[in-house]
């Protein structure tokens, strides 16, 4: 399973190009992004895919020296469970 990284997006597609999983994090300022969407196809649910997407997104956000304001309900929950990653959180700008 190979995740594809783009600017402000990480996703997984099937061999036929069908979207299977995705996290998006558009810029909200010059220094911050918002994690606004997490999607996992029902065929992949329960396999830790959303967890992996968020982890990859946080790694990318940190590499690019951004802060994050999560608005996606899964991302809010994820940060609540991963106190060690809360150093990149900000209040909404």
DSSP file (Angstrom, degrees, kcal/mol; ACC not computed):
  #  RESIDUE AA STRUCTURE BP1 BP2  ACC     N-H-->O    O-->H-N    N-H-->O    O-->H-N    TCO  KAPPA ALPHA  PHI   PSI    X-CA   Y-CA   Z-CA
    1    1 A X              0   0    0      0, 0.0     2,-0.6     0, 0.0    11,-0.0   0.000 360.0 360.0 360.0 114.2    0.0    0.0    0.0
    2    2 A X        -     0   0    0     11,-0.2    11,-0.4     2,-0.0     2,-0.3  -0.912 360.0-150.4-113.7 116.6    1.7    3.2   -1.2
    3    3 A X        -     0   0    0     -2,-0.6     2,-0.5     9,-0.1     9,-0.2  -0.589  12.8-139.7 -80.9 143.2    0.5    6.5   -0.1
    4    4 A X  E     -A   11   0A   0      7,-3.3     7,-2.3    -2,-0.3     2,-0.5  -0.910  11.3-150.4-108.4 128.0    1.0    9.4   -2.5
    5    5 A X  E     +A   10   0A   0     -2,-0.5     2,-0.3     5,-0.2     5,-0.2  -0.843  22.3 163.9-100.4 130.8    2.0   12.8   -1.1
    6    6 A X  E >   -A    9   0A   0      3,-3.3     3,-1.5    -2,-0.5     2,-0.5  -0.787  55.0 -68.6-126.4 174.8    1.0   16.0   -2.8
    7    7 A X  T 3  S-     0   0    0     -2,-0.3     3,-0.1     1,-0.3    18,-0.0  -0.574 122.2  -5.3 -65.7 121.0    1.1   19.6   -1.5
    8    8 A X  T 3  S+     0   0    0     -2,-0.5    17,-2.3     1,-0.1     2,-0.3   0.679 126.9  75.5  69.0  20.8   -1.7   19.7    1.1
    9    9 A X  E <   -AB   6  24A   0     -3,-1.5    -3,-3.3    15,-0.2     2,-0.4  -0.958  48.5-173.7-161.8 140.6   -2.9   16.2    0.5
   10   10 A X  E     +AB   5  23A   0     13,-2.2    13,-2.4    -2,-0.3     2,-0.3  -0.997  27.6 161.0-131.7 133.9   -1.9   12.5    1.1
   11   11 A X  E     -AB   4  22A   0     -7,-2.3    -7,-3.3    -2,-0.4     2,-0.4  -0.927  33.3-138.5-149.5 170.8   -4.0    9.8   -0.5
   12   12 A X  E     - B   0  21A   0      9,-2.5     8,-3.1    -2,-0.3     9,-1.6  -1.000  21.7-171.5-134.1 131.4   -4.2    6.2   -1.6
   13   13 A X  E     - B   0  19A   0    -11,-0.4     6,-0.2    -2,-0.4   -11,-0.2  -0.875  22.8-116.0-122.3 156.5   -5.8    5.0   -4.9
   14   14 A X    >   -     0   0    0      4,-2.6     3,-1.8    -2,-0.3     6,-0.0  -0.276  42.8 -95.2 -76.6 173.3   -6.6    1.6   -6.4
   15   15 A X  T 3  S+     0   0    0      1,-0.3    -1,-0.1     2,-0.1    -2,-0.0   0.781 128.7  53.5 -60.7 -26.7   -4.9    0.3   -9.5
   16   16 A X  T 3  S-     0   0    0      2,-0.1    -1,-0.3     1,-0.0     0, 0.0   0.434 124.0-103.6 -89.6   0.6   -7.8    1.6  -11.5
   17   17 A X    <   +     0   0    0     -3,-1.8     2,-0.3     1,-0.3    -2,-0.1   0.495  69.6 148.5  93.1   3.8   -7.5    5.1  -10.0
   18   18 A X        -     0   0    0      1,-0.1    -4,-2.6    -5,-0.0    -1,-0.3  -0.567  54.3-112.7 -74.2 132.8  -10.4    5.0   -7.6
   19   19 A X  E     +B   13   0A   0     -2,-0.3    -6,-0.2    -6,-0.2     3,-0.1  -0.491  41.5 168.8 -66.9 125.6   -9.8    7.0   -4.4
   20   20 A X  E     +     0   0A   0     -8,-3.1    21,-3.5     1,-0.4     2,-0.3   0.697  63.5   0.5-109.5 -30.3   -9.5    4.7   -1.4
   21   21 A X  E     +BC  12  40A   0     -9,-1.6    -9,-2.5    19,-0.2    -1,-0.4  -0.982  63.9 171.4-160.9 149.6   -8.2    7.0    1.3
   22   22 A X  E     -BC  11  39A   0     17,-2.7    17,-3.0    -2,-0.3     2,-0.4  -0.981  18.0-168.3-162.5 144.5   -7.3   10.7    1.7
   23   23 A X  E     -BC  10  38A   0    -13,-2.4   -13,-2.2    -2,-0.3     2,-0.4  -0.994  17.2-163.7-131.6 135.1   -6.4   13.4    4.2
   24   24 A X  E     +BC   9  37A   0     13,-2.1    12,-1.4    -2,-0.4    13,-1.0  -0.930  13.3 176.9-120.6 145.5   -6.3   17.1    3.1
   25   25 A X        -     0   0    0    -17,-2.3    10,-0.2    -2,-0.4   -16,-0.1  -0.578  13.1-171.2-147.5  77.0   -4.7   20.0    4.8
   26   26 A X        -     0   0    0      8,-0.5     8,-2.3    -2,-0.1     2,-0.1  -0.278  33.3 -94.8 -69.7 155.2   -5.0   23.3    3.0
   27   27 A X  B     +D   33   0B   0      6,-0.2     6,-0.3     1,-0.1    -1,-0.1  -0.427  34.3 177.9 -67.6 140.9   -3.1   26.4    4.0
   28   28 A X  S    S-     0   0    0      4,-2.7     2,-0.3     1,-0.3     5,-0.2   0.411  74.4  -5.9-118.4  -7.9   -4.9   28.9    6.2
   29   29 A X  S    S-     0   0    0      3,-1.6    -1,-0.3     0, 0.0     3,-0.3  -0.925  87.5 -82.5-163.3-176.2   -2.0   31.3    6.5
   30   30 A X  S    S+     0   0    0     -2,-0.3     3,-0.0     1,-0.2    -3,-0.0   0.701 129.9  30.9 -70.8 -18.2    1.7   31.5    5.6
   31   31 A X  S    S+     0   0    0     35,-0.1    36,-2.2     1,-0.1     2,-0.3   0.367 115.9  57.0-119.6   2.8    2.6   29.4    8.6
   32   32 A X  E     - e   0  67B   0     -3,-0.3    -4,-2.7    34,-0.2    -3,-1.6  -0.967  48.3-168.9-144.1 152.4   -0.4   27.1    9.2
   33   33 A X  E     -De  27  68B   0     34,-2.3    36,-2.3    -2,-0.3     2,-0.4  -0.849  18.9-134.2-126.4 165.8   -2.7   24.5    7.6
   34   34 A X        -     0   0    0     -8,-2.3     2,-1.1    -2,-0.3    -8,-0.5  -0.993  12.1-138.0-120.7 132.0   -6.0   23.0    8.7
   35   35 A X        +     0   0    0     -2,-0.4    37,-2.5    34,-0.3    36,-2.5  -0.786  39.8 161.0 -83.8 106.4   -6.6   19.2    8.5
   36   36 A X        +     0   0    0    -12,-1.4     2,-0.3    -2,-1.1    -1,-0.2   0.482  50.0  32.1-111.9  -4.7  -10.1   19.5    7.1
   37   37 A X  E     +C   24   0A   0    -13,-1.0   -13,-2.1    35,-0.1     2,-0.4  -0.939  46.5 176.4-159.5 130.0  -10.9   16.1    5.6
   38   38 A X  E     +C   23   0A   0     -2,-0.3     2,-0.4   -15,-0.2   -15,-0.2  -0.995  14.8 177.6-132.8 129.6  -10.1   12.5    6.3
   39   39 A X  E     +C   22   0A   0    -17,-3.0   -17,-2.7    -2,-0.4     2,-0.4  -0.996  11.5 178.8-135.2 136.5  -11.7    9.7    4.2
   40   40 A X  E     -C   21   0A   0     -2,-0.4   -19,-0.2   -19,-0.2     5,-0.1  -0.985  34.1-118.2-134.5 126.5  -11.2    5.9    4.1
   41   41 A X    >>  -     0   0    0    -21,-3.5     3,-2.4    -2,-0.4     4,-0.7  -0.304  27.6-116.7 -58.4 141.7  -13.2    3.7    1.8
   42   42 A X  G >4 S+     0   0    0      1,-0.3     3,-0.7     2,-0.2    -1,-0.1   0.796 113.2  65.2 -52.6 -30.2  -15.5    1.3    3.6
   43   43 A X  G 34 S+     0   0    0      1,-0.2    -1,-0.3   -23,-0.0    -2,-0.1   0.689 109.2  38.6 -67.4 -16.9  -13.5   -1.6    2.1
   44   44 A X  G X4 S+     0   0    0     -3,-2.4     3,-1.1   -24,-0.2     5,-0.4   0.433  85.9 123.4-111.5  -2.6  -10.4   -0.5    4.1
   45   45 A X  T <<  +     0   0    0     -4,-0.7    -3,-0.0    -3,-0.7    -4,-0.0  -0.254  67.7  32.3 -64.3 148.5  -12.0    0.6    7.4
   46   46 A X  T 3  S+     0   0    0      1,-0.0    -1,-0.2     0, 0.0    -4,-0.0   0.535  93.2  96.4  84.6   7.6  -10.7   -1.1   10.5
   47   47 A X  S <  S-     0   0    0     -3,-1.1    -2,-0.1     0, 0.0    -3,-0.0   0.291 100.7-104.9-111.2   7.7   -7.2   -1.5    9.2
   48   48 A X  S  > S+     0   0    0     -4,-0.1     4,-2.0     3,-0.1     5,-0.1   0.677  77.6 134.4  79.9  16.9   -5.6    1.6   10.7
   49   49 A X  H  > S+     0   0    0     -5,-0.4     4,-2.7     2,-0.2     5,-0.2   0.918  71.1  48.9 -67.8 -44.0   -5.6    3.5    7.4
   50   50 A X  H  > S+     0   0    0      1,-0.2     4,-2.5     2,-0.2     5,-0.2   0.908 110.6  52.5 -62.6 -40.7   -6.9    6.8    8.9
   51   51 A X  H  > S+     0   0    0      1,-0.2     4,-2.3     2,-0.2    -1,-0.2   0.922 110.9  47.1 -58.2 -45.7   -4.3    6.6   11.7
   52   52 A X  H  X S+     0   0    0     -4,-2.0     4,-2.7     2,-0.2     5,-0.2   0.906 110.2  52.9 -65.0 -42.3   -1.6    6.2    9.1
   53   53 A X  H  X S+     0   0    0     -4,-2.7     4,-2.5     2,-0.2    -2,-0.2   0.932 111.3  45.8 -58.3 -46.8   -2.9    9.1    7.0
   54   54 A X  H  X S+     0   0    0     -4,-2.5     4,-2.7     2,-0.2    -1,-0.2   0.905 112.0  51.3 -65.0 -40.9   -2.9   11.4   10.0
   55   55 A X  H  X S+     0   0    0     -4,-2.3     4,-2.2    -5,-0.2    -1,-0.2   0.927 112.2  46.0 -61.5 -45.2    0.6   10.3   11.1
   56   56 A X  H  X S+     0   0    0     -4,-2.7     4,-2.4     2,-0.2    -2,-0.2   0.896 112.1  51.7 -63.9 -40.7    2.0   10.9    7.6
   57   57 A X  H  X S+     0   0    0     -4,-2.5     4,-2.9    -5,-0.2    -2,-0.2   0.925 109.6  48.9 -62.7 -44.5    0.2   14.3    7.4
   58   58 A X  H  X S+     0   0    0     -4,-2.7     4,-2.5     2,-0.2    -1,-0.2   0.910 110.5  51.3 -63.3 -41.8    1.7   15.4   10.8
   59   59 A X  H  X S+     0   0    0     -4,-2.2     4,-2.5    -5,-0.2    -1,-0.2   0.930 113.2  45.1 -59.4 -45.4    5.2   14.3    9.6
   60   60 A X  H  X S+     0   0    0     -4,-2.4     4,-1.9     2,-0.2    -2,-0.2   0.915 112.0  51.4 -65.4 -43.7    4.8   16.3    6.4
   61   61 A X  H  <>S+     0   0    0     -4,-2.9     5,-2.5     1,-0.2    -1,-0.2   0.907 112.5  46.6 -60.5 -42.8    3.4   19.3    8.2
   62   62 A X  H ><5S+     0   0    0     -4,-2.5     3,-1.9     1,-0.2    -2,-0.2   0.923 109.0  54.1 -65.8 -44.1    6.4   19.2   10.7
   63   63 A X  H 3<5S+     0   0    0     -4,-2.5    -1,-0.2     1,-0.3    -2,-0.2   0.855 110.7  47.4 -57.1 -35.3    8.9   18.8    7.9
   64   64 A X  T 3<5S-     0   0    0     -4,-1.9    -1,-0.3    -5,-0.2    -2,-0.2   0.328 114.4-119.6 -91.9   7.7    7.5   21.9    6.2
   65   65 A X  T < 5 +     0   0    0     -3,-1.9     2,-0.2     1,-0.2    -3,-0.2   0.850  63.8 141.9  58.5  40.3    7.6   23.9    9.5
   66   66 A X      < -     0   0    0     -5,-2.5     2,-0.3    -6,-0.1   -34,-0.2  -0.669  44.8-137.0-102.6 162.7    3.8   24.5    9.6
   67   67 A X  E     -e   32   0B   0    -36,-2.2   -34,-2.3    -2,-0.2     2,-0.4  -0.700  23.6-134.9-106.7 168.2    1.4   24.5   12.5
   68   68 A X  E     -ef  33  89B   0     20,-3.3    22,-1.9    -2,-0.3     2,-0.5  -0.978  20.1-168.4-136.1 142.5   -2.0   22.9   12.3
   69   69 A X        -     0   0    0    -36,-2.3   -34,-0.3    -2,-0.4     2,-0.3  -0.924  26.4-148.5-121.2 101.4   -5.6   23.7   13.2
   70   70 A X        +     0   0    0     -2,-0.5   -34,-0.2   -36,-0.2    22,-0.1  -0.541  30.6 161.2 -77.3 132.0   -7.6   20.5   12.9
   71   71 A X        +     0   0    0    -36,-2.5   -35,-0.2    -2,-0.3     2,-0.2   0.569  48.5  97.2-117.3 -21.7  -11.3   20.9   11.8
   72   72 A X  S  > S-     0   0    0    -37,-2.5     4,-2.4     1,-0.1     5,-0.2  -0.512  77.5-131.0 -67.1 133.4  -12.0   17.3   10.7
   73   73 A X  H  > S+     0   0    0      1,-0.2     4,-2.0    -2,-0.2     5,-0.1   0.856 106.9  51.0 -59.1 -36.6  -13.6   15.4   13.5
   74   74 A X  H  > S+     0   0    0      2,-0.2     4,-2.9     1,-0.2    -1,-0.2   0.922 110.0  49.4 -67.1 -41.8  -11.2   12.5   13.1
   75   75 A X  H  > S+     0   0    0      2,-0.2     4,-2.6     1,-0.2     5,-0.2   0.901 109.5  51.6 -63.9 -40.8   -8.2   14.8   13.2
   76   76 A X  H  X S+     0   0    0     -4,-2.4     4,-1.7     1,-0.2    -1,-0.2   0.938 113.8  44.7 -59.7 -46.4   -9.5   16.5   16.4
   77   77 A X  H  X S+     0   0    0     -4,-2.0     4,-1.3    -5,-0.2    -2,-0.2   0.918 111.6  53.5 -62.7 -44.7  -10.0   13.0   18.0
   78   78 A X  H >X S+     0   0    0     -4,-2.9     4,-0.9     1,-0.2     3,-0.5   0.918 108.9  47.6 -59.1 -47.1   -6.5   11.9   16.8
   79   79 A X  H 3< S+     0   0    0     -4,-2.6     3,-0.4     1,-0.2    -1,-0.2   0.858 107.5  57.5 -64.7 -33.8   -4.7   14.9   18.3
   80   80 A X  H 3< S+     0   0    0     -4,-1.7    -1,-0.2     1,-0.2     3,-0.2   0.810 111.6  42.5 -63.1 -29.5   -6.6   14.3   21.5
   81   81 A X  H << S+     0   0    0     -4,-1.3     2,-0.4    -3,-0.5    -1,-0.2   0.559 111.2  57.5 -92.1 -11.1   -5.2   10.7   21.6
   82   82 A X    ><  +     0   0    0     -4,-0.9     3,-2.2    -3,-0.4     4,-0.3  -0.640  56.9 166.7-122.8  72.1   -1.6   11.8   20.6
   83   83 A X  G >  S+     0   0    0     -2,-0.4     3,-1.4     1,-0.3     4,-0.2   0.791  72.4  68.2 -57.0 -29.7   -0.5   14.3   23.2
   84   84 A X  G 3  S+     0   0    0      1,-0.3    -1,-0.3    -3,-0.1     3,-0.3   0.646 100.4  49.0 -67.2 -14.4    3.0   14.0   21.9
   85   85 A X  G X  S+     0   0    0     -3,-2.2     3,-1.5    -6,-0.2    -1,-0.3   0.412  80.6  96.1-103.0   0.0    2.0   15.7   18.7
   86   86 A X  G X   +     0   0    0     -3,-1.4     3,-1.3    -4,-0.3    -1,-0.2   0.547  59.7  86.5 -72.9  -5.1    0.2   18.6   20.1
   87   87 A X  G 3  S+     0   0    0     -3,-0.3    -1,-0.3     1,-0.2    -2,-0.1   0.704  88.9  51.6 -66.4 -17.4    3.2   20.9   19.9
   88   88 A X  G <  S+     0   0    0     -3,-1.5   -20,-3.3   -21,-0.1    -1,-0.2   0.458  87.3 109.0 -97.7  -0.2    2.2   21.7   16.3
   89   89 A X  B <   -f   68   0B   0     -3,-1.3     2,-0.3   -22,-0.2   -20,-0.2  -0.464  44.8-177.7 -76.2 147.0   -1.4   22.7   17.2
   90   90 A X        -     0   0    0    -22,-1.9     2,-0.2    -2,-0.1   -20,-0.1  -0.929  31.7-104.3-134.6 162.2   -2.6   26.3   17.1
   91   91 A X        -     0   0    0     -2,-0.3   -22,-0.0     1,-0.1     0, 0.0  -0.547  62.0 -77.8 -76.0 153.7   -5.7   28.2   17.9
   92   92 A X              0   0    0     -2,-0.2    -1,-0.1     1,-0.2   -58,-0.0  -0.250 360.0 360.0 -57.0 138.9   -7.6   29.2   14.8
   93   93 A X              0   0    0     -3,-0.1    -1,-0.2   -24,-0.0    -2,-0.0   0.449 360.0 360.0 -83.1 360.0   -6.1   32.2   13.1
